[in-house]
Every structure is written in structure tokens, then in C-alpha cells.
Amino acid sequence: MKKSLLLSFIFVFALVVQVLAQNRTVTGKVTDQETGQGLPGVTVLVKGTSSGTATSVDGGFTISVPSNDAVLVFRYVGYDNKEVAVGTQSTISVQLGQSSKALSEVVIVGYSESQQQKITSSVAEVGSERIESVALPDVNQIIQGRAPGVLSTVGSGQPGAGANIRIRGTGSISAGRAPLYVIDGVIIESGDYTRNNPTADLLSTLNPNDIESVNILKDATATALYGARAANGVVVINTKRGKAGKTTYTVRSQYGQTVRNNTNDFRLLTSEELTAYDRRVLANSGYGEATQDFYRPLSNSEVNTDWIDAAFQTGTTQNHEVSASGGNDKTRFFFSAGYFNQEGILIGSEFSRYSTRLNLDNNPSDKFSFGVNLNVSYTDMLSASPGNQFNSPLLGSYTMLPWDRIRDPETGELFVGDTYESFTQDNFVRSSMLNPTTAATLRGIGNIRGRYEILPGLSYKLVLGVDYTGIKEEDYTDPTTPDGFDSQGRVTNIFGDNITLTAQNVINYSKIFNDVHGFDALVGYEVQNFNREAFDVSGTGFASGKLRNIGTAAKAESIGGTATEYTFLSYLGQINYNYDRKYYLIANARRDGSSRFGANNRWANFGSVGVSWVASNESFLQDNSVLTNLRIRTSYGSTGNAEIGNFPARGLYSFAGAYGGNPASSPSQIESPDLRWEKNISTNVGVDFGLFNRVDASVDLYLRKSEDLLLAVPISSTSGFTTINRNIGEVQNKGIEFTVSTQNLVGEFNWTTDFNISANRSKVSKLNEGADIPNGTQIIREGEPIRSFYLREWAGADPATGAPRWKDGKGGYTSSYSAAPRTIVGNAEPDFYGGLTNTFRYKGLELSAFFYFVQGGQVYNQTRSLLESDGTRFGMNQSAAVLDHWMEPGDISSRPKPSLASTSSTSASTRWLEDGSYVRLRNVVLAYNLPSHLISKAKLSSVRVYAQGQNLLTFTDYSGFDPELAEDGTEWFRYPNGKSLTFGVDFGF
Amino acid sequence: MRKYIYYTVLTAALGFSAVSCNDMLEVEPQLSLSDKVALSSVNDVRVAVNGIYDGYQSIDYYGRSFIVIPEVASDNARITPTNSNRYLNFRDFTYTVANGDIAGFWNTAYAIIARSNNIINNMENVTDGTEAERNDLLGQALASRALAYFDLVRIFSQPYQNGGGSQLGVPIVLVTEIGTPARNTVGEVYTRVIEDLEDAKELMQTNDNAPERFSRAGAAALLSRVYLYKGDYQKSIDAANDASLAGFTLVSGDNYVKSFESYGSSEAIFQLKFEADENRGSDNLGNIFLPTGYGDIRPTFDLAATYAEGDKRAGWIKEGQRGTVTDIFAYKYPGQDGVPGLGSPIILRLSEVILNRAESYARLGGAANEALAIEDLNKIRTRAGLEPVGTELSGQPLIDAILLERRRELAFEGHRFFDIFRTGNDLVRVGQDCPGNSNCTIEYGDNLIAFPIPEREIKANPSIADQQNPGYN
């Protein structure tokens, strides 16, 4: 199937290039008559022909016209159509006005349909042209660096891995820190629902190419309508919808490869080097030549296995999909079907997605409209085992001895590994193929929505939604691999069902009084119920690796189950008012009840107020050609974080235990009836301005106070418990965000630049009685950033003796690890981060380069403590860096004299702390849109061929493979992100 | 359930007020029960009593630590120079207020006390089942609470004799609450323990539950030990003579070593039953001793030398090989149900009760009592295939003979540390048995004999803040 699809593309393509005609190109921009903002997704058609295009996120378009007589038709949902004669113009600016009949064709998304929302609040938008065709499975990964104030990190290169999205800093210590996700107006489940797979993201079930736009709501005015669930920000995803007009079809096909990134040429020792190094370690430990010959014979260097090479592979990526969009005045539709497959750069890791979508809108009368959104997708993930497992290709490749062979040189068979000298005693090349860990996810998101206009300006809307996620995980251990010896093979299956039901009722009223008083209000009511049920079974005793079904297991090993539930009940309201489109006021309120909150605090109230002044609509600025847009806005309000677990307030007896084969119960949680949501108070001040109609910029300053944070407060164990959860802590985040888009060159050669930069500073402002919370290598301490590293300071080898040294805190050094004090030495949060995109267009040619940068933010590279172990990890391979170490008195070295004796030199200290700054060519696209005269005779409206690179260049001082880390800033045998190059072709007809 | 949800969501959506809003927010967990309803019937209580035993199985308690620590901190066990770093501080007596094993034991013991308290205090609300059933369950909860308090006071206080009960014990808590109780005296704790056990003994009329649960015999057997520790010798004898103990018989000498490989020997009075699916792998109790496990805690040569030629019990110490090293290893928990290292630790068994009684008779003194003491001692000796001691043995030599027999009989069952110090002796280790060369000798009365109250508790409980045991900070 895949092959024949590709063949037909090539065939069509061959036809196309033979067609010739005389066309020329017109560029332009479509803006909103009221706001002056660019309108994305406007259909631009050459009247009387079938050729056309759609505007980009800033409203820009490029279209090829057959002659000067051509007339362009601009169509946009909710706006009046407009026709413009081209004449001799090469650039055309068009303003579209909102249709008075807009309601009948308006796309119903979100609680609020008001355009004003965006005028008064801080919302970052990423449009479809930034999302389409990026060779990554997950929109969370794609939006990295595209929006200010949004820090997205992908801590694993596993295809389908979860991304950490933090909007305006980290606002919680023990509750959830991820934003709320809303798709087509309905809150959906997000995060990682797998249990046996090291990482997964539910959002990877969504085909990014189906997305029209991603709006990231940041300040209180934008988020307050989501109340108790909005404290970490809200990501609103709108999927593509059909537009009235000719049905357009898009066929996309993309293929590429991913390889390992190795900016700083990290490598391990060869057999010869390791033998020599280990002999020195033995000598330093007082062992003579005989012992050295016994443990590390010089003959070791006859074999030199590159285990890293064995663990990593060139992964392929492919994506194929078809979509159609169209409709008429009454009915509009968008449908798509896609297949995405990506092999990871580590052996035994892969991700596939099969996705379908149907979005349908119908308005039988002027008063009544309804719509359906339906997404059904299936993903299949094969996970590389995490680095802390013995059979992991990660741990193995870094530590296995180079003189162990992968294959038997006589027979060519893979070794099992149990006879290896390497401490893992396992050949991951063989085991990772035989021991798959998989997760198969079926996701169905469906909702129907109806809207009725009761009176002019007054409408009622009902939305009913279902979000289903079914996950089947399988973890198989083959009886012929070392991990399976004892059990004769084991399979564990986990089955889980997750269902969220949502119902929304919203009444909206909108009217302009006396031409100057714009008024828009809504009240709504929402119920959401989530239910999870899962069970797991495992069995042991398999005849061979040929059959893996649990039905062939000789012995049942264990069964388990879990179930949980929550309900939210919410009332919401919003009032928008503007005077003459100059002064805007917005007020939001939401009241949330949740089954998660304690009995004494079942209901929570949230609200926000925002005002803005559109100065450029004042008469004194109206025709100013320099300052073409100026808007000042400010907001204040509260939201909550309800991600505190489903039953955190209850006094509970757990029935998970057993004694003597009989069920057992015991108190598992102490009652805390006052327990409630965490609170977020945020203040935002922002300015948006435009210059010469060529520069669009925004600056936002914010202060985000997170209060009532849940902390586990120690209590006397004589209660039977050691801690109780209380709402005590406080964290502050403050920051600045700047974004600018410029049209540097307009015309035949077009050059635009988009730049954004954000800086966030966090501070823990209150803990339980000021008590520090130790957090591994980090500490949570009042007055300090939330991700502060708290370590002893490494001072290298003592030049006289080669012994390890640490700073003693009094200006001197000590060779006693315990005598060295721990201090705060930095933190994992970046000082600032952002993205720079330059796009060049010349005729049909387009080049876009997107750099992502992170400055500051330290990385604790714990992996190095095994790979530069000063002799204490005798039996593991070492990093090539260890060749530089203390040799004789007087040497200045960061690495002490290596010996077998344990010296704490590899224990936690600043020795493993590195600068995590990097600049990365995150995405580069070179595309060519074939001129329409070439393709119109083949009945094609557009053909785009492109090459795309992901992470092609990285500049960093970080010593590991990949500086991009999860929020905790700790590297521990982590699956690195790779770099990829893909080629694709999109056909429109 | 699911149907109901669809219904409520739909009706709520359409604005019907059939379902009150707050009702919808009353969602109950499905793996746990509210503590208000978890103990409402006899069956609920039975399941909750299982929860107590489940607590005893913790690795911080009888699942491992409470068996291992009293051996390692004595002259019975040594730790090899290369080791897994487990329990090393107890060999060297270098534990601090931050010691994780000590904190783990403190927390687990009080969790068990809370589980017991909930049952004991709630029993009056349970009305179903027969009175005998209810009494039996209440008795088990009382006996369990007594054992936890007795173990706490044994670990965190000086022996009863060293202060006569007026020294600091542990806080007595009889109701589950977030409190800040101060330490009671050792005497008060003993009084509580004895009262609970006497009550439990009367409430439990049978031994039907033995040995996996506390029974009447279990309460009596524990009482005989508690009275012995307290120096109440006649009461110790009385408890040991309780009729309920008559149903237990000593394992034959030939079956002695084997009897530890399975659950339920004829002399087991209270034995914590581990099932095959409670396999903890390398953390199984036996694996800390076995050469196939960590194997770094081994019998001292001193202990091995106490077994005379022909002593049938000596078979639990065997030569084994770990890596390239050949040494003697402890095989008291060699595995069970085919799972290596799995073991069901015996907490109370008849041999101990007989030795408790023998010691009590000997300490009471007088010819008649000493004759009974010798009779008991010889029961243990002849079972082991040893010559009976002669009737001429008397006074301190008799007591010493009984204590030596006790050491041999109960080695690696978690008694030795307590037996050395409750009898006013010093701990003396020499040569290869104390390779670390630190704190090889601990004299009776040393501050280190009472373990430190965990730092966590000191910080969380202001009433206890200035009641730390002397010698720790």
C-alpha cells in the first residue's frame, strides 16, 4: 500500500513538470478591518479558475495569476467576501470586514467566541504552517521555541516521548506542573498514561497536520475561564475545519532519516586504551604486573567492539496522508487520514500512528447550527528500555567492555551475554530485539455541538464530548535472554480504559449599542467526569520466544488492578465591553466544585479582570504611518491547580495488601478535610505595537504567585503516618517575554524574521516553617530558585598527592568528602530562551531556518560519574576523557589519581555539573512551490516539494550527546534526541 | 456505575435538576475505603487484622531488620569486610539519629500500633458475628499492639533492670490522632504491654489461628518473655505453664534444621507466614545470609564453636562458597516453597518458652526451682542430641548454662542483643569476629544500648525534642 502510494505520487509529479504556461506571482496580506491583525487561513482564489491558496498565520499570501485581467476572491469564515482586480499590482493588501451574518457561519470553539479575548490578554499563537510537515510525532515537541513564555523540553529521543511544557515557570512543588489541554473547546486528558513504558505522551495520538492553530493562554484574563485547572496555563488546540467553496484535496508524503547527534565528539575508550588505563588503576592500587596480566591482559586489545555503534542506528521517518476540505453555505467538512512512522536512533525503539479525523459543520437555518469533531487514532510504540536497566542499550553501550564481542566470530551468532566480562552480563544487541516493551494506544475524541440563536445576539450552545483512551501494554522477557533465565520468560500485560465525558451549556449575548458600546457576555455550566479502570496480568514459563501471548505462559505470576475517578462541576461567566474599539474591559469568573477537594472546601471561586487601550484607534494615531499599531493591556486574576491527585483529602484504608493469602487492609492516608487546590495569582502588563506596517512586536511582563502549594508536612509517626498534605508553600515566578515579527523585504524577494525571547526567574517564597526540602542533588529552599543544585564544590586532584579535593567552605580545600559543606551552586532553569526564524521567499522558492536557544541552566550529568569513575567502576568502560588525570606530583588535573579504593571522588558534587546552554538549528526547510502554470493542466492547484532538517546543527559546551533535558536538569543514561533530514512532497488539487 | 455516569452527565447537561450538584462530587475511591466504613463488620475487622500482620512483614520489622539487627549488634553475627553496606552501623554501633533502618522500624512499629488501635477502639461498633469471633479478633489486635510496644521499648530504651522501669521508654498512643506525645517510662510501657497481653489471653480462647496469627498460646508465650525481661519470674513461669501451650511439641532433633525451611512446625506458636508470591528477590530475609544472596552477614566463629560435637542443631551453620571465598554461612532461612531465601520467621516458639521458664526457675533459686530449671534445660539439650546436665548445677553456673543454651537455640532469630544486655552482661567480640576493630566491646550500661530516637520524630514532635537518649544529638 505504502509503496503504491509513493509510486502514484511520482507518476503525478512526472506529468506535472511537462506543463508550461505564462504566469506571474502576486503577494499580499489580508488583515482584519477592525483590528488590523493578519488573518490566517483566508481562502484566496483566482476568480473563474480553480487555482487558489490560503493565507499564512500573519495573513500573507502568494498566488500566481494568469494575467493582469485576473480578479482575486478572498473568502473567510465569518467575514464578507471581497473581490480585488489585480491589474498591474504585484502586492495587494486587503482588509476584510466581519460579516453581519457572521453567526451563521462562525466556527464554534471554546467557551468564548469573542475576538476581544485576544486583545486584552496574553496569548501566544502557533499557526499550522509552523506545525505542518515537521518530522516529529508530537505537537508538544513542535511548538518548542515558537512561543514566548513557553518552555518545552523533550527529555528523551524515544519517538512518542513525553515533552515537558512549562508556561511561565514552574508553579508547583508536589502537584501537577503541566498545562491544561483543550482541543476544539473541550478539555482533554494529557500526560503519560502508560505504566511500563519509560515515557509516552497522550498528545502524540493527535496528527499535528490536522491542527489549524495552537493558542497558548498565559495570563489570568486568558485562563480564568478554566478556573481550578488553569494555573499552569492552557494550551488551546483548534483543528482544521472546512470552508465553503470548492473541495480541496491535499496529499502529503514525507520520508527521512534520523541519526545520533554528537556535537562534542564524546567517545569511550578503545580496548587498548582501557586495558592500559585499568592496568594503571591496578598498579595505583598496589597490584603487581602478575595481577595486571591476570585481570587486564594486553591481549584484550585484539577485540575492539564499538558498543555505542551497536546501540544506535539510523532511524527512518515517514509520513503519508490525505485530507479534503470544502463545503457549501450549509455544510462544511474537513477530513484527513494519516500514517506516521518513526524509528528511533536507539535499536528497539519505534513509533507508528494511524489517524483519522472528520470535522463537520452544518447550519440548517440562520438560527441553528451544529457540528461534529471526530478523531480516531491508533498508535503503536516500541520503547527502548530505560537506562537504569541492565538490558538497556543505553547503559550497555556506555559501560560494556570493548573486548566482549557482539557475535561469535566462528558461527556469526549473537552472544547471549551471560558469559561476558561486562558487568551487565547481557548482550543488549540480542536482548533488546527479543524483549520488546510496547504500548498500543487507541484514542477517540469526539464531540458534537449545537447552537441556537434565540434572539438576535443571544444564542445558546450545547457541547457534548467523549475522550477515550485505551492502552494495551506488553512487556516480554524472552527465556533465552539473561533476564528471562530464572523465570523461563515472562510476559506482563497491562490493559487500561480511560474515559472523560464532558457536557457544556453556554449562553452568549453580543450587541453593539449606539455604534460605540460593544458588549459581549456569556454564562456557562460544565460537567466533566473522568473514569479509569486498568488491570494487569503477568505469567512466566515460555516454551520459546516464538509465542508470546500470555495464554502460552506455564504459570500465572500476578494479577493486579486499579481504578479511579474524578468529577468537576463548573459555572462560568464572562463580560466583555469596549468603547469605540479603543477601551476594552474583560471580566471572567468561574466557580469550580471537584470531587478532589476536601469536604470543607468543595467549591472554589476564581476570577480575573483585564483592561486594554488600543491607542492606534484613537484619532491622533489613526493615520500615523510610523506607529501603525499600539495597544497597552494589563490583567490581574486568580486560577487554581487541581492536579493534586484524585482523593488527597480523604482518610483511607487501602486494600492492596495481603497476609497469608488473605486480603489485608490498613490505613493508607490520613484525613485532611481542609485540603484544597493550589492557588495562582497572576499579574500581567503588555504592550503590542506595529511599525510601518512591517514590524509587529509585543512585550509582556508578568508576576505569577503560586500559593497554598501542597506540601507533605512531617508529623509524629505515633499517628501511624509520617506526613500529612497541607496547603502551605508559595512559589513566585516573574519574567519578561518579547516577540517581534518583521517583514524585512517585501516584494518578489521576501524576507521575514520572527524572534522571541523569554526570561523567567523563580523563587520559593514559603515552605513549611521554613524547612528545606531535600530533592536529591537539588534543594527546595526559601528565597532560592525552585530547581537549585545543592552540592559540594569539587576542586579537582590535589596536585601533591592526586587525592580528590573539595572546597571546605572556608577558602581552602579538604580531601574529606563529608567535611566539605553543601551549598547552592546554580540551578537547572535557563536564564533565558527563545527562537529565531528567518524565512526567505523568492518566487516559489522558500527557505526557512529556525534556531532555538537556551542560555544558562545547569545540567547535572550523573552519567559521567560512572564513565569517569577514577578506577572505582573497574569493569566498566570509561569515557575517553579519563585519559587526562593526575599522574605525578605537581600535575594540575580535574581528575584524581585513579585507583580501586573508594574515595567519594565520584559522589555527588559540582564535578558533574555542566553548563546546559545551547543553540540549535532546530528546524530548517527548503521548499519549492511549483508554479501553477506548470501544474494547473494536471488539475493540480499546488505542488510543494521540500527538504527539512531537524536539529542539524547544535552549538554547546555540554559534554554528552544532547543538551536538551527534562525539567530536573539531570542526565542519567538518557535517550538523546537525534538529528534528522526528511524529504517530502505535498499535492493540492 | 458507568451507566449512571452517562445518565448524570446527560441530565446535568440538559439542565435537569434530578441530581443534586454536590452528589455528583461525592466520588468514592475504588481501591480504598473511607476510614469511616472500613471497619464496620466482623469481616472488615478480620481483613484489618490481616493488615497488622502485613505490617509485621515489612522489611523494616520482622521481614528482615528486626531479625538481623539483634544478631549483627551481638556476638552471633559478623559482616565480611567487602559487604553490601547493609546493617554495618549496627555491627560497629555507629548508628546516628539519621539512621534509616532505625527510623524505618520506628515508623513501622507505630503504624502497626495505629492499625491495632483503630480495631481496638472500633470493636464496640461491630455487632455482627459471634462474640467469640469478635473477642478473638480483639485479642489479636491487643497482642499485636503489645508486641510492637515491647519491641519499641527493647530497641529505644535501656533494659528494664538498668533503671528499674523509671528510665525513658517510648510514647504510649492508644488512639489514632496527629499528636505530639512525650515518652512514657519503661515501666509504664511494660505495664501497658502486660495488660494488653493478659486481656488478649483471656479474649482468645483457642489456638485455632496458630501459628500464622496470635492465639491464646501466642499471648501466653509472649507474656512469659515479657515477665522474664521485667524480672517478674513467677509470672513468667505462670504464663509459660498456661494450658494453651500444652498443644505444642518440640521438633525432633533430626528434623530441627529442616523445620526452618517450611511454615508451621510443631513448636511454632506465632510465625509470620510468607507466601511464595511475597518473594522480594535479593531482599528476601535469607538472602542477606546465603552465599547465593548478599551473603555478607555470617555466623561468628565464636558462635559456631559453642555447638558441641553431635549437636543436631549445628547443621544450620554450613560451609559455603561465595565467589572465590569459602566460609561458614547461616542457612536458617535457606528458602521456602522453592523461592531462594524466602522464610517465614518464627517469632514465638516452644523452645523459647521452655528456656524462659528454665531461666525464671533458676533465677528464683532454691532446690525445687532449680530442679525444674534443669528439667527444662535438659528438654532442650536432649532434643539436640546432647548429654543432659547433671542435677548438681546450681546458682549462677546454672543460669549461665541456660543462657548459653538459649544463645545456641535461638541464634539468628533476633534475640541475642537483647539477651546479652537484659542479663547485665557485656558484649565482647574478638579477632576475626570483629574485623572492623571499632566498638568491639560494649559494656552493660553503655548509652549505645538504647538506640537513638529518629531525627525525623524529634523534629516533628516537640514533646519528644528534649527526650533524646543520652549520647546522641
Contacts between the chains, C-beta under 8 A, distances in Angstrom:
chain1	res1	chain2	res2	distance
A	462	B	13	6.9
A	464	B	10	7.8
A	464	B	13	6.3
A	499	B	2	7.8
A	501	B	5	6.6
A	501	B	6	6.9
A	501	B	9	4.7
A	502	B	9	7.8
A	503	B	9	5.2
A	503	B	10	7.0
A	503	B	12	6.2
A	503	B	13	3.1
A	504	B	13	7.6
A	505	B	13	6.5
A	505	B	15	6.7
A	525	B	15	7.8
A	527	B	8	7.8
A	527	B	9	5.6
A	527	B	12	4.6
A	527	B	13	6.4
A	527	B	24	7.1
A	529	B	5	5.4
A	529	B	8	7.6
A	529	B	9	5.9
A	529	B	24	7.9
A	531	B	2	7.0
A	531	B	5	6.7
A	557	B	277	7.9
A	558	B	277	6.7
A	561	B	31	8.0
A	562	B	31	6.3
A	563	B	30	3.9
A	563	B	31	6.6
A	564	B	29	6.9
A	564	B	30	6.8
A	564	B	31	7.8
A	565	B	27	5.0
A	565	B	29	8.0
A	565	B	30	7.3
A	566	B	27	6.3
A	567	B	24	5.4
A	567	B	25	5.7
A	567	B	27	5.5
A	569	B	12	7.7
A	569	B	21	5.5
A	569	B	24	5.9
A	569	B	25	6.2
A	593	B	21	6.6
A	593	B	22	7.3
A	593	B	25	5.2
A	594	B	25	6.6
A	595	B	24	8.0
A	595	B	25	4.7
A	595	B	26	7.0
A	595	B	27	3.8
A	602	B	22	7.0
A	602	B	25	6.1
A	646	B	27	7.7
A	646	B	29	7.2
A	647	B	29	4.8
A	647	B	32	7.4
A	650	B	29	6.9
A	650	B	32	7.8
A	650	B	34	6.2
A	651	B	34	6.5
A	651	B	35	3.9
A	651	B	36	7.3
A	652	B	29	6.5
A	652	B	32	4.0
A	652	B	33	7.0
A	652	B	34	6.6
A	652	B	35	6.3
A	653	B	32	5.8
A	653	B	33	4.9
A	653	B	34	7.5
A	653	B	35	5.6
A	653	B	38	3.5
A	653	B	39	7.8
A	653	B	48	7.3
A	654	B	31	6.8
A	654	B	32	4.9
A	655	B	31	6.5
A	655	B	32	6.6
A	655	B	33	7.0
A	655	B	47	7.3
A	656	B	31	6.4
A	657	B	50	7.5
A	657	B	51	6.0
A	657	B	54	4.2
A	658	B	50	7.3
A	658	B	54	6.8
A	658	B	275	7.7
A	658	B	278	7.9
A	659	B	50	4.1
A	659	B	51	7.4
A	659	B	53	4.3
A	659	B	54	4.6
A	659	B	57	7.1
A	659	B	212	8.0
A	659	B	273	7.4
A	660	B	50	7.2
A	660	B	53	7.2
A	660	B	212	5.0
A	660	B	273	4.6
A	660	B	275	6.9
A	661	B	275	5.5
A	662	B	47	7.5
A	662	B	50	5.4
A	663	B	47	5.2
A	663	B	50	6.6
A	664	B	47	6.1
A	664	B	48	7.7
A	664	B	50	3.6
A	664	B	51	4.3
A	664	B	53	7.2
A	664	B	54	4.2
A	665	B	33	7.5
A	665	B	38	6.0
A	665	B	44	7.4
A	665	B	47	4.7
A	665	B	48	4.9
A	665	B	50	7.3
A	665	B	51	4.8
A	666	B	48	7.1
A	666	B	51	3.6
A	666	B	52	7.8
A	666	B	54	6.5
A	666	B	55	6.5
A	666	B	111	7.5
A	666	B	115	5.4
A	667	B	35	6.2
A	667	B	111	7.9
A	667	B	114	6.3
A	667	B	115	6.6
A	667	B	118	6.6
A	667	B	176	7.3
A	668	B	32	5.9
A	669	B	32	7.4
A	670	B	178	7.0
A	671	B	35	6.8
A	714	B	456	6.3
A	714	B	459	6.5
A	714	B	460	4.2
A	715	B	178	5.1
A	715	B	460	5.5
A	716	B	178	7.1
A	716	B	179	6.3
A	716	B	180	5.7
A	716	B	181	7.2
A	716	B	457	6.3
A	716	B	460	5.1
A	716	B	461	3.9
A	716	B	464	7.7
A	717	B	106	5.9
A	717	B	107	4.6
A	717	B	110	4.7
A	717	B	111	7.6
A	717	B	454	7.8
A	717	B	456	7.4
A	717	B	457	5.7
A	717	B	460	7.5
A	718	B	110	5.1
A	718	B	113	7.7
A	718	B	171	5.3
A	718	B	173	4.5
A	718	B	179	6.4
A	718	B	181	5.6
A	718	B	457	7.9
A	718	B	461	7.2
A	719	B	110	7.6
A	719	B	114	6.6
A	719	B	173	7.8
A	719	B	176	6.4
A	719	B	177	6.3
A	719	B	178	4.9
A	719	B	179	6.6
A	720	B	110	5.9
A	720	B	111	4.8
A	720	B	113	7.0
A	720	B	114	2.5
A	720	B	115	6.9
A	720	B	117	7.9
A	720	B	176	5.8
A	721	B	111	7.6
A	721	B	114	7.7
A	721	B	178	7.9
A	722	B	107	5.7
A	722	B	456	7.1
A	722	B	460	8.0
A	724	B	178	6.6
